Amino acid sequence: MTIFRRMLAAAALLALLSPAVPAMAQAVPAPGASKRIDAIRKAGVLRVAVLANAPWLVENTTGAGQHWSGPAWVLASAYAKRLGVKLQPVLVSHETKIPVLAANQVDISITPLAETPSREPVVDFVLYSNTSVCMFGRANDPRFARAKTVGDLNRPDVTIAYFIGGAEEGWVKRRFPKAKLLGVADSGATAPLEEIMSGRADAAPINRIPWVPMSHKVKGLAVLPRAHDCQDSTEKAQPVGMAIAKHQPVFLSWLRAVEKTMHPKLVASEHQVVEAMK
């Protein structure tokens, strides 16, 4: 069974075993219960902030077919359908994807956002996925090949490369205090692949999503955790989802209830996007 079939099976099993979400929780709150929902229905549109970030939100720029896809779009479309309104995407940047909520320029920011301590006081999250880190190296490197787990790389004779100032720098230093660390200038690549291929380093971190296309493009690489091609990694894991402005408890509760019913479909959508990256 492939990793993604396992993911789909697990999501389906979870849906069966988890307590059923009460039908009333999924129903759109009655008029007067949520000012936000009342305003959305009055306007006839659900405004959502969009900024592409595969596999969660994918933009099609070919001019043919659906412009947006991925689990974030699937979930947003379900919200709009239940509310009986149209879905209106609003393009944002990395700098504005959260401030647009406080400015009331959108109702939901559906561009994928990692839940972080700095964001929690500002917005409330509807979580549906996660991001995490893999460690990769050359399959024929004996120091990498002997490692069975990520923790096995924490040895004095193992050199681990990372981008200086990159998202993984602090994590690498905490996770591998016994290893030799090799900080390199960020080249704009997804990972310090050159250090691995040249033999200057034995291992390096990469986000679990870009690992998939890179491993199919560059032959001779191996990854940890090995199971399911690292897609179940919990290393440096962060929940991922969409966000709304604070102090909207009824709206938030309804959004989360709908996500629970949609979760298996969201897992399937993410699977389709990741498969297409190969």
N, C-alpha and C positions, 0 to 999 in steps of 0.2 A: 504494500500500500504506500503511495507517495505521501510526502509531507502534507501537501495541500488536501489530499483526500482525507488524511488523518484530521486535519484542521476542520474540515467540513463535518466529518463524522462526530468530532468532539463537540462542535457547536450545536449540531442537531441533538446530540445526547443531552447536552446541558439544557437545551430548550425543553426537552421532555422531562428531565429530572427536577429542574428548578420549579419552585412554587409558581403557579400560574399568576401572571400579573392581572389583577382584577380588571374586568372590563371597564369599570368606571374610571380607573386610572388612565386607560388608553383613550377614553372618550374625550373630545375637546371640551374643556371647561366651559360652563355656562356663561352667558353674557354677564358682565359685572364682576366675575371672579378674577380676571386678569386684564389689566389695562392694556398690556402688550398685545394679547390675543384679540381684544376688541378693536384695537387700532389696526392690526393686520387685516382683519376681516373687513373693516370699513374701507381700507385702502384697496383691498382686492389683490394685494401682492405681498409675498414674503420676501423681504430684501435680505440677501445673503452675501457676505463678503467672500470673494473668491481670489485665490492665488494658487496656481498649480503647484502641487507637491506630490508626485507619485510615490506609492501606489494609492494614496488616499483620495487625491483629487487630481484628475488628469484633464488637460486642455487639448482639444483637437484643433489644430490650426490649419488643417488642410482645406477647410471650407466645405467639406462633404461629411455628412453624418452628424451625430450629436456633438455639440461643442464641448460639453463637460461630461465626465463619467468618473467612476470610482465610488467607493463606499460613502464618502462624504456627500456626493451628489445624490446617490440613491436614498440616503437618509433624509436629506433636505427635500427631495421630491416627495417623499412620503409625508413629511410634515405639511407641505403645501397642499397635497391632495386631501389630507384629513381636514385641513382648515377651509378647503374649498376656494383657494386662491391660486394665482399664478406665482411661479418662482422667478424672482428677478435677481440675477447675478450683478454684483457691484464689484468692479475690479479694484483691488487694493495692493499696497506694497508691503514689504516686510516691516516698514516703519509705521504703517497706518492700520495694519490688520486687527489690532486691538483697540487703538484710540477711536476708531469709527463706531465702536459700540457705545462708548460714553457720549459721543457726539450725536447719537441717535441717527446715524446715517445708514445703519443696517439693523436688522433685528437679530441676526445670528452671524457670527463669523465662522464660516464652514471651512475656510482654509485650514489645513491640519495644524494643530497647535499641541505642543508637548505641555503637559501639566507640570509646572515648575513652582517652587516656593515664591518666586517673585511675581508670578501671575495670579496665584490663588487669591490674594487680597483684592485684586482688580476685577476679575471675571469669575463666573461659574462655568464649570465644564460639563459637557456631555461626552463621556469617554466611550470609545468603541474599538480601539486598537492599541498598539504600543510600538515603541521603537527600542532597539537594543543594539549591542555591539558584538561583533565576531572578531576572532583573532585568526589571521591567515598567514601562511608561509609556503615555501616550496615543499612539495610532497617528498622530494628526494633529499631534503635537508634532514640529517639524522637527529639534530637537536629538536626540530619541530616534530618529526615523525614519531619520536619516542613519547611525546606528550599525549596523554589520554584525555586530559581535561585542561581547561584554561589555566587553572591553578598550577599545573605541572610546568608551565613556562616561567614560573617565578624561581629561577635558578641563576646563579652567578655566571654560568657559561652560556646563557641565552641572551642575545641582544635583541631588544625590542625598539623598533623605530616608531616615531610619532611626529605629527606636524606641530611645530612650535606655535603656540597660540590657538591650536585647534581645539575642537570640542572635547577630544579624548585626552588631552595632555594631562590634566589633573587626575583623571581616572587612572591612566596608565601608571603614574607615579605612586598612587595609593595601592593599586592592585598588584604591582610587581616591584616591591621595594628591594628584592634581592637580585633582580636582573640588571644587566647592563642596558642603560637607556640611551637611545640615539635620537636626539631632537634634530629635525631637519626643517628647512624653510618650506612653507606651504607653497606648492607649485600650482595649486588650483585643481589638482587631481583629487579623486575621491579618497585616496589612501596613498601612503608612501610605497607604492609598488616598485619603484626603481630600486629602493634600498633592499627589497626582498629579492628581486631578480638578479641583482649584482652580487648578492651574498654578503653585503655589508650588515644586514640584519637578518635574524631568523624568524621574526614574527612582527606583525603590525596590526593595529585595530582598523576595522571598517564597519560601518553601519550595516545591519543585516540586509537591508533592501538593495543597496548598490553592490553588495557581494554577489548577488545572483547574476546580474549581467557580466560583471567582471570575471567571474569564475568560468563563464562560458566563452568569453572572449580570449582570456589568457589561459593557456593550457599549462598543466603541471603544478597547479596550486592545490593546497589542502586547507581545511578550515576547522576551527574549534569554536564552540561545541560541534562535534561531527554529526550528531543525530539530526535528521530532517534538514540537512544542508544549512544548519545553524539558524533556521527560521524560528525556532523555539528558544533562542538564547535569552537568558535573563541578565546577562552582563550589561551593566549601566542601563538598565531598563527604565523607560519612562512611558507613562500612559499618554495616549494621543487621542484627540477628539476635537470637538467644536466648542465654541464659547458664546455666552451671552453676558450682558451687563448684570452687575450685582443687583440684589434686592428685588428679584422677580420669582418668588418661591413657587407660585402656582404654575407659571410658564415653564420653569425649570423641571418641576416634578413631572409635568406632562411630557416634555421632551425626552426625559430619561425613561419614562414608561414606554413610550413608542420605540425608543432605541432597543429596549429589551426584547420586544416582539420582533424587531427587524434584525437582530444580531446575526443569526445564521446567514441571512442574505448578505449582510455586510462582509462577513468572512469570505463568502463565495466571491463577492465582487473584488475584494483585495487579492484573492487567489488568481483571478483572471488577469488582473493587471500585472502581477508579479510574473506569471507564466509568460506573458507577452514580452517581458523584458529579456528573456533568454535569447 
